[in-house]
Amino acid sequence: MASGEPRNSGGYYFRFLPQRTFQFLSAREITSRLRQWSMLGRMEAQAFGFDQTFLAYRKDDFFMAFFRHPNVIPNLKLLSDSSGQWVTLGFIRGRLRKI
């Protein structure tokens, strides 16, 4: 981890990887199956990296740290139940005040 980068309370540092692509999502067989289940266009894949080894027995700490990290909040996209639009976790958190 670079000097001066924030650490969250869980000790993990997450970074958003917007340049990461998922080629399998554009494969003909996959898009056909997504269309069959009415999921085409209602799903998006995003990548985040982290700086420590994932330990299964610390999974709760890992996930709470992820959803509270300052690099995740403004970047993680969620599909809104009410509007059907893509919104960021930061937008949802701002409305709900707490996860």
N, C-alpha and C positions, 0 to 999 in steps of 0.2 A: 504494500500500500504506500502511495506517495505521501510525503510529508505534507501536513496541512489538510488532508482529506478527512472529512468528519467520520467518526465511528458512531454507530447507534448503540443503545444500551445492550443489545444482544451481542455486541462484539463483531458483527458482520459488517462488511462494506459491500454494497451492491452498486453495479454500474449498468446503465441502460445500453444495449447494443442495437441501435436502430438500423445499422447497415446489415445485420444478419438476416438472411432470407431462408425460407423454407420451401425448397423446390417441390417437395412432395405434395404441397397444397395445390399446385397447378397441374398435377398429373391428371390425365383424362379419367382414369378409374376412380381417383379420389374425388374429383369434382362431380362425377356422376353419382357417387354414393352420397356426397353431401347434398346434392340436389334432391335425391330420392328421399332423404330424411328432412327436407326443408331447412337445411343448415347452411347452404351455400350463401355467402354474404353475411351470415350471422355469426361467423367465427373468425377470429384473427389470432395469429401467433406472434408473440413478441419474445425477445431474448434479453435476459439479464445475467450478468456474471457476478460471482461473489468470490471473496478472498480466502475462504477457509474450507476445509473438508466438511462435507455434510455428514453429520452423525445422527443416525436414526433415533437414538435415545434423546437427542436434543431437538427433535423435529418441531415441537411447539415453540421453542425459543427462536428457531430459524424462521418459521412462518410469521410469527409476530414481528420479528425484526424486519423481515421483508416488507410487510404491508405498512410499516411505520417509517421506513427509510426515506430520507429526503430525495433520493434519486429515483425512487419507485413512485412515490405519490403523484408527481406531475406527469409521469410517463405511462403508467399502466392503464390501458384502455379497457373499459367494461361496457357491455351493452345494457343500456338503460331499459328497465322493465316498462316504465311508463311511456317513454317517447320512442323507443326502438332505435335511438341514436347512440353512436359511440361517444362516451364521455370518459374523462380521466378519473382515476381514483381521487385525485385532488379535488375535483368538482364534487364527487360524491361525499368525500370527507367533509368538505366545507358545508354541505347541506346537513349532514348527519352529526357533525361535530366530533364524532368518535367512532372508531371501528370496533 
